[in-house]
Amino acid sequence: MSGQLKKNRGFRRFLLRGIEKVTPPVGGLSLAYNVLKQAAVDQQRRAVILQ
C-alpha cells in the first residue's frame, strides 16, 4: 500500500514528525485507499452481472 500512496497518490512527505503525529494522516490515507479499492471491485462486479 505505501508504494501505491507514494507513487500514484503523490504522498511522499508529511509535515509532521514522530509516529504519534503521523499515524492519524496515514490512517486516513489507508481508509481512502481501501474505499477506492472496494469501489473498483464493486464496479467490476456490476459490469460482469450486467453482461
NUTIVEX-527133 format. One record per atom (N, C-alpha, C): residue number from 0; residue in three letters; atom name; x, y, z. Coordinates in nm, 4 decimals. Example, Ala and Ser with C-alpha at 12.3 -4.5 7.8 and 13.67 -1.06 7.14 Angstrom:
! residues 2
[pt 0 ala N [1.3190 -0.5690 0.7800]] [pt 0 ala CA [1.2300 -0.4500 0.7800]] [pt 0 ala C [1.3200 -0.3300 0.7800]] [pt 1 ser N [1.2850 -0.2250 0.7080]] [pt 1 ser CA [1.3670 -0.1060 0.7140]] [pt 1 ser C [1.2900 0.0030 0.7870]] 
***
This chain:
! residues 51
[pt 0 met N [0.0817 -0.1195 0.0000]] [pt 0 met CA [0.0000 0.0000 0.0000]] [pt 0 met C [0.0858 0.1255 0.0000]] [pt 1 ser N [0.1934 0.1279 0.0743]] [pt 1 ser CA [0.2711 0.2511 0.0818]] [pt 1 ser C [0.3278 0.2905 -0.0541]] [pt 2 gly N [0.3620 0.1913 -0.1349]] [pt 2 gly CA [0.4092 0.2218 -0.2698]] [pt 2 gly C [0.3005 0.2866 -0.3533]] [pt 3 gln N [0.1779 0.2395 -0.3376]] [pt 3 gln CA [0.0644 0.2977 -0.4086]] [pt 3 gln C [0.0434 0.4432 -0.3665]] [pt 4 leu N [0.0509 0.4681 -0.2377]] [pt 4 leu CA [0.0314 0.6050 -0.1884]] [pt 4 leu C [0.1426 0.6960 -0.2360]] [pt 5 lys N [0.2645 0.6459 -0.2352]] [pt 5 lys CA [0.3774 0.7287 -0.2751]] [pt 5 lys C [0.3751 0.7599 -0.4235]] [pt 6 lys N [0.3577 0.6596 -0.5048]] [pt 6 lys CA [0.3684 0.6789 -0.6485]] [pt 6 lys C [0.2394 0.7342 -0.7103]] [pt 7 asn N [0.1281 0.6670 -0.6866]] [pt 7 asn CA [0.0033 0.7021 -0.7549]] [pt 7 asn C [-0.0690 0.8209 -0.6935]] [pt 8 arg N [-0.0544 0.8407 -0.5648]] [pt 8 arg CA [-0.1266 0.9492 -0.4972]] [pt 8 arg C [-0.0380 1.0673 -0.4625]] [pt 9 gly N [0.0933 1.0525 -0.4753]] [pt 9 gly CA [0.1841 1.1640 -0.4531]] [pt 9 gly C [0.2138 1.1979 -0.3079]] [pt 10 phe N [0.1877 1.1061 -0.2152]] [pt 10 phe CA [0.2160 1.1304 -0.0741]] [pt 10 phe C [0.3563 1.0811 -0.0428]] [pt 11 arg N [0.4525 1.1709 -0.0501]] [pt 11 arg CA [0.5903 1.1327 -0.0244]] [pt 11 arg C [0.6424 1.1881 0.1076]] [pt 12 arg N [0.5869 1.2979 0.1517]] [pt 12 arg CA [0.6342 1.3588 0.2763]] [pt 12 arg C [0.5160 1.4007 0.3621]] [pt 13 phe N [0.5409 1.4065 0.4891]] [pt 13 phe CA [0.4414 1.4552 0.5836]] [pt 13 phe C [0.4970 1.5795 0.6517]] [pt 14 leu N [0.4111 1.6696 0.6893]] [pt 14 leu CA [0.4538 1.7921 0.7544]] [pt 14 leu C [0.4862 1.7700 0.9022]] [pt 15 leu N [0.4440 1.6575 0.9548]] [pt 15 leu CA [0.4646 1.6279 1.0960]] [pt 15 leu C [0.5785 1.5276 1.1122]] [pt 16 arg N [0.6309 1.5212 1.2327]] [pt 16 arg CA [0.7352 1.4240 1.2640]] [pt 16 arg C [0.6944 1.3431 1.3861]] [pt 17 gly N [0.7366 1.2215 1.3871]] [pt 17 gly CA [0.7062 1.1341 1.5004]] [pt 17 gly C [0.5888 1.0445 1.4693]] [pt 18 ile N [0.5972 0.9211 1.5149]] [pt 18 ile CA [0.4949 0.8214 1.4839]] [pt 18 ile C [0.3580 0.8608 1.5382]] [pt 19 glu N [0.3540 0.9261 1.6542]] [pt 19 glu CA [0.2250 0.9643 1.7130]] [pt 19 glu C [0.1528 1.0683 1.6274]] [pt 20 lys N [0.2281 1.1568 1.5655]] [pt 20 lys CA [0.1673 1.2630 1.4853]] [pt 20 lys C [0.1366 1.2188 1.3433]] [pt 21 val N [0.2111 1.1241 1.2923]] [pt 21 val CA [0.1919 1.0796 1.1539]] [pt 21 val C [0.0846 0.9716 1.1436]] [pt 22 thr N [0.0604 0.8985 1.2497]] [pt 22 thr CA [-0.0346 0.7876 1.2459]] [pt 22 thr C [-0.1747 0.8295 1.2001]] [pt 23 pro N [-0.2358 0.9376 1.2503]] [pt 23 pro CA [-0.3701 0.9742 1.2023]] [pt 23 pro C [-0.3771 1.0038 1.0513]] [pt 24 pro N [-0.2840 1.0813 0.9936]] [pt 24 pro CA [-0.2927 1.1022 0.8487]] [pt 24 pro C [-0.2748 0.9732 0.7685]] [pt 25 val N [-0.1874 0.8869 0.8144]] [pt 25 val CA [-0.1676 0.7597 0.7446]] [pt 25 val C [-0.2935 0.6743 0.7555]] [pt 26 gly N [-0.3584 0.6797 0.8692]] [pt 26 gly CA [-0.4843 0.6070 0.8862]] [pt 26 gly C [-0.5913 0.6571 0.7908]] [pt 27 gly N [-0.5992 0.7883 0.7751]] [pt 27 gly CA [-0.6960 0.8457 0.6805]] [pt 27 gly C [-0.6655 0.8079 0.5372]] [pt 28 leu N [-0.5387 0.8102 0.5022]] [pt 28 leu CA [-0.4991 0.7699 0.3677]] [pt 28 leu C [-0.5282 0.6225 0.3441]] [pt 29 ser N [-0.5050 0.5403 0.4450]] [pt 29 ser CA [-0.5328 0.3976 0.4330]] [pt 29 ser C [-0.6816 0.3733 0.4132]] [pt 30 leu N [-0.7615 0.4467 0.4864]] [pt 30 leu CA [-0.9069 0.4337 0.4730]] [pt 30 leu C [-0.9512 0.4724 0.3320]] [pt 31 ala N [-0.9009 0.5842 0.2821]] [pt 31 ala CA [-0.9370 0.6288 0.1474]] [pt 31 ala C [-0.8908 0.5281 0.0427]] [pt 32 tyr N [-0.7712 0.4740 0.0600]] [pt 32 tyr CA [-0.7183 0.3737 -0.0328]] [pt 32 tyr C [-0.8102 0.2514 -0.0373]] [pt 33 asn N [-0.8512 0.2036 0.0797]] [pt 33 asn CA [-0.9363 0.0850 0.0854]] [pt 33 asn C [-1.0751 0.1104 0.0286]] [pt 34 val N [-1.1295 0.2288 0.0510]] [pt 34 val CA [-1.2620 0.2625 -0.0043]] [pt 34 val C [-1.2554 0.2675 -0.1572]] [pt 35 leu N [-1.1513 0.3300 -0.2111]] [pt 35 leu CA [-1.1354 0.3360 -0.3570]] [pt 35 leu C [-1.1151 0.1975 -0.4167]] [pt 36 lys N [-1.0383 0.1154 -0.3496]] [pt 36 lys CA [-1.0145 -0.0208 -0.3968]] [pt 36 lys C [-1.1446 -0.1015 -0.3973]] [pt 37 gln N [-1.2231 -0.0897 -0.2917]] [pt 37 gln CA [-1.3504 -0.1612 -0.2836]] [pt 37 gln C [-1.4484 -0.1103 -0.3886]] [pt 38 ala N [-1.4495 0.0187 -0.4147]] [pt 38 ala CA [-1.5378 0.0742 -0.5176]] [pt 38 ala C [-1.5022 0.0192 -0.6555]] [pt 39 ala N [-1.3741 0.0034 -0.6835]] [pt 39 ala CA [-1.3315 -0.0526 -0.8123]] [pt 39 ala C [-1.3757 -0.1973 -0.8252]] [pt 40 val N [-1.3642 -0.2744 -0.7190]] [pt 40 val CA [-1.4073 -0.4144 -0.7215]] [pt 40 val C [-1.5583 -0.4229 -0.7416]] [pt 41 asp N [-1.6330 -0.3386 -0.6707]] [pt 41 asp CA [-1.7789 -0.3368 -0.6854]] [pt 41 asp C [-1.8196 -0.3001 -0.8273]] [pt 42 gln N [-1.7519 -0.2053 -0.8865]] [pt 42 gln CA [-1.7829 -0.1636 -1.0230]] [pt 42 gln C [-1.7573 -0.2779 -1.1213]] [pt 43 gln N [-1.6488 -0.3504 -1.1027]] [pt 43 gln CA [-1.6191 -0.4646 -1.1894]] [pt 43 gln C [-1.7244 -0.5728 -1.1746]] [pt 44 arg N [-1.7683 -0.5976 -1.0529]] [pt 44 arg CA [-1.8727 -0.6990 -1.0307]] [pt 44 arg C [-2.0032 -0.6593 -1.0973]] [pt 45 arg N [-2.0392 -0.5323 -1.0888]] [pt 45 arg CA [-2.1628 -0.4865 -1.1544]] [pt 45 arg C [-2.1536 -0.5026 -1.3053]] [pt 46 ala N [-2.0375 -0.4731 -1.3616]] [pt 46 ala CA [-2.0195 -0.4857 -1.5064]] [pt 46 ala C [-2.0353 -0.6303 -1.5507]] [pt 47 val N [-1.9852 -0.7242 -1.4716]] [pt 47 val CA [-1.9977 -0.8667 -1.5050]] [pt 47 val C [-2.1425 -0.9113 -1.4946]] [pt 48 ile N [-2.2138 -0.8632 -1.3939]] [pt 48 ile CA [-2.3538 -0.9007 -1.3749]] [pt 48 ile C [-2.4397 -0.8472 -1.4893]] [pt 49 leu N [-2.4112 -0.7288 -1.5374]] [pt 49 leu CA [-2.4926 -0.6672 -1.6432]] [pt 49 leu C [-2.4690 -0.7306 -1.7804]] [pt 50 gln N [-2.3647 -0.8071 -1.7948]] [pt 50 gln CA [-2.3373 -0.8672 -1.9265]] [pt 50 gln C [-2.4281 -0.9808 -1.9570]] 
***
